[in-house]
Amino acid sequence: MREINIFCFGFGQVAKNFIKKLNLEDYKINLSVTSRSETLKKTFERINYNSYQFDGKKFDRDLLIKLKEADHILISIPPVNNEDVVVKTFSQFIKNLNPKWITYLSATSVYGDHGGEWVDECGRTNPISPNGKARLKAENSWISFHKSNKLPVQIFRLSGIYSNEKNILVRLKSGDVKLVNKKNHYFSRIHVEDIANILFLSMFKFKSAEIYNLADDKPTPSEEIILYGAEILGIQNLKKIEVNEIESEMLKSFYKESKKVNNKKIKNYFDYNLKFPSYVEGLNYIRDNFIKL
């Protein structure tokens, strides 16, 4: 049985699905994570692990012992006050370690608005949202850390994540969905299981200082996905609103950007065929296996 010592800064749905993938691949997993809550011993997927407190400022000093042992480090904590708190707090410690794999999870919001055109990893980054600007600053921090210390760092820019538990079908069934009248609004998404599979493949084909887009094959207007979800659930008469009627500032910001995220680099480099190449396969799978009609 292969063994892995992994430290996860943050333990959300991507990190958890990555651990599930390692479990499926029959790894012995020595896992440590951080959360904003007090330090606790926990269990996930029959794995006993320590969840150490780290709130962006103070942290449980015991986590340094486990961080020192880690050969794989995954960072999924979003920036705090426009800074990457992991680089800020732990770079002086990590630079003296010898990890095989450091992965920072960023977001495609770093590209900003491209008027519905395609963007790839060589394209212009021009974030317009506070989140996008903070993400780009965090990416630059990790690239600088790599250049200064010659440690193995890679960056994945994640599109909108959906999963078997969190998706448009669940929201439609709860009645929490409105159609937004916005022309030429393209965005990309990816199922969390495809993210986990790519992270797993990157353990064996690692290239430092590389940036990869994680997206499916079919960038699509939000309205098209909502209508498809409503169709397969048999839901009719959805309410339609204008962008200026949206109450959430985060959702308003989402509609200010339109782009199609190119995923050819991950498919070619990792020789990977997406399990869910578009929302059609993804939502059909979720409906058939996880939704009670």
URCOR-V937979 format. One record per residue. RES is the residue in three letters. PHI is phi as a letter, one per 40 degrees, with the letter a starting at -180 (none if undefined). PSI is psi in whole degrees, 0 to 359 (none if undefined). Layout:
<<RES | PHI | PSI> <RES | PHI | PSI>>
This chain:
<<MET | none | 129> <ARG | c | 150> <GLU | b | 144> <ILE | b | 134> <ASN | b | 109> <ILE | b | 136> <PHE | b | 124> <CYS | b | 115> <PHE | c | 104> <GLY | g | 145> <PHE | a | 64> <GLY | c | 200> <GLN | c | 326> <VAL | c | 311> <ALA | c | 318> <LYS | c | 319> <ASN | c | 330> <PHE | c | 317> <ILE | c | 321> <LYS | d | 318> <LYS | c | 316> <LEU | c | 323> <ASN | c | 316> <LEU | c | 329> <GLU | c | 10> <ASP | g | 42> <TYR | c | 146> <LYS | c | 116> <ILE | b | 117> <ASN | c | 104> <LEU | b | 135> <SER | b | 144> <VAL | b | 172> <THR | b | 154> <SER | a | 169> <ARG | c | 345> <SER | c | 173> <GLU | c | 155> <THR | c | 132> <LEU | a | 154> <LYS | c | 131> <LYS | b | 173> <THR | b | 135> <PHE | a | 127> <GLU | f | 42> <ARG | g | 16> <ILE | b | 124> <ASN | c | 130> <TYR | a | 165> <ASN | b | 132> <SER | b | 109> <TYR | c | 142> <GLN | c | 130> <PHE | a | 111> <ASP | b | 15> <GLY | g | 343> <LYS | b | 288> <LYS | c | 154> <PHE | a | 158> <ASP | c | 118> <ARG | c | 339> <ASP | c | 338> <LEU | c | 336> <LEU | c | 329> <ILE | c | 314> <LYS | c | 325> <LEU | c | 323> <LYS | c | 328> <GLU | c | 346> <ALA | c | 134> <ASP | b | 347> <HIS | b | 131> <ILE | b | 122> <LEU | b | 128> <ILE | b | 112> <SER | b | 11> <ILE | c | 128> <PRO | c | 161> <PRO | d | 149> <VAL | b | 124> <ASN | f | 44> <ASN | g | 20> <GLU | b | 148> <ASP | c | 113> <VAL | c | 340> <VAL | c | 311> <VAL | d | 313> <LYS | d | 318> <THR | c | 325> <PHE | b | 1> <SER | c | 321> <GLN | c | 334> <PHE | c | 313> <ILE | c | 328> <LYS | c | 341> <ASN | c | 5> <LEU | c | 182> <ASN | b | 58> <PRO | c | 154> <LYS | c | 339> <TRP | a | 116> <ILE | b | 122> <THR | b | 124> <TYR | b | 128> <LEU | c | 111> <SER | b | 203> <ALA | a | 153> <THR | c | 359> <SER | c | 346> <VAL | c | 340> <TYR | c | 335> <GLY | g | 211> <ASP | c | 131> <HIS | b | 24> <GLY | f | 31> <GLY | g | 4> <GLU | c | 168> <TRP | c | 146> <VAL | b | 143> <ASP | b | 183> <GLU | c | 340> <CYS | c | 356> <GLY | c | 174> <ARG | c | 131> <THR | c | 121> <ASN | a | 66> <PRO | c | 142> <ILE | b | 341> <SER | c | 153> <PRO | d | 322> <ASN | c | 316> <GLY | c | 319> <LYS | c | 319> <ALA | c | 322> <ARG | c | 317> <LEU | c | 320> <LYS | c | 320> <ALA | c | 317> <GLU | d | 313> <ASN | c | 326> <SER | c | 319> <TRP | c | 324> <ILE | c | 319> <SER | c | 321> <PHE | c | 317> <HIS | c | 312> <LYS | c | 325> <SER | c | 331> <ASN | b | 356> <LYS | f | 35> <LEU | c | 153> <PRO | c | 106> <VAL | b | 133> <GLN | b | 157> <ILE | b | 131> <PHE | b | 125> <ARG | c | 109> <LEU | c | 134> <SER | c | 186> <GLY | d | 123> <ILE | c | 134> <TYR | b | 161> <SER | a | 180> <ASN | c | 338> <GLU | c | 327> <LYS | b | 108> <ASN | a | 173> <ILE | c | 332> <LEU | c | 318> <VAL | c | 317> <ARG | c | 321> <LEU | c | 317> <LYS | c | 332> <SER | c | 351> <GLY | g | 14> <ASP | b | 44> <VAL | b | 133> <LYS | b | 145> <LEU | c | 134> <VAL | b | 127> <ASN | c | 96> <LYS | a | 112> <LYS | c | 149> <ASN | f | 38> <HIS | b | 98> <TYR | b | 139> <PHE | a | 164> <SER | b | 156> <ARG | a | 171> <ILE | a | 141> <HIS | c | 141> <VAL | c | 334> <GLU | c | 324> <ASP | c | 324> <ILE | c | 312> <ALA | c | 320> <ASN | c | 319> <ILE | c | 317> <LEU | d | 318> <PHE | c | 313> <LEU | c | 328> <SER | c | 343> <MET | c | 333> <PHE | b | 348> <LYS | b | 69> <PHE | c | 133> <LYS | b | 114> <SER | c | 149> <ALA | g | 15> <GLU | c | 149> <ILE | b | 135> <TYR | b | 138> <ASN | c | 137> <LEU | b | 107> <ALA | a | 160> <ASP | c | 189> <ASP | c | 351> <LYS | b | 80> <PRO | d | 135> <THR | a | 143> <PRO | d | 145> <SER | d | 321> <GLU | c | 320> <GLU | c | 319> <ILE | c | 317> <ILE | c | 315> <LEU | c | 323> <TYR | c | 316> <GLY | c | 317> <ALA | c | 321> <GLU | c | 313> <ILE | c | 345> <LEU | c | 352> <GLY | g | 30> <ILE | c | 135> <GLN | b | 169> <ASN | f | 50> <LEU | c | 143> <LYS | c | 140> <LYS | b | 135> <ILE | b | 166> <GLU | c | 160> <VAL | d | 320> <ASN | c | 354> <GLU | c | 352> <ILE | c | 131> <GLU | c | 323> <SER | c | 125> <GLU | c | 325> <MET | c | 318> <LEU | c | 323> <LYS | d | 318> <SER | c | 323> <PHE | d | 320> <TYR | c | 358> <LYS | c | 348> <GLU | b | 138> <SER | b | 124> <LYS | a | 159> <LYS | b | 118> <VAL | c | 121> <ASN | c | 130> <ASN | b | 14> <LYS | c | 327> <LYS | c | 313> <ILE | c | 322> <LYS | c | 320> <ASN | c | 313> <TYR | c | 318> <PHE | c | 2> <ASP | f | 55> <TYR | b | 132> <ASN | b | 123> <LEU | c | 136> <LYS | c | 323> <PHE | b | 84> <PRO | c | 344> <SER | a | 174> <TYR | c | 335> <VAL | c | 307> <GLU | c | 318> <GLY | c | 311> <LEU | c | 325> <ASN | c | 318> <TYR | c | 316> <ILE | c | 316> <ARG | d | 315> <ASP | c | 337> <ASN | b | 341> <PHE | b | 350> <ILE | b | 129> <LYS | c | 115> <LEU | c | none>>
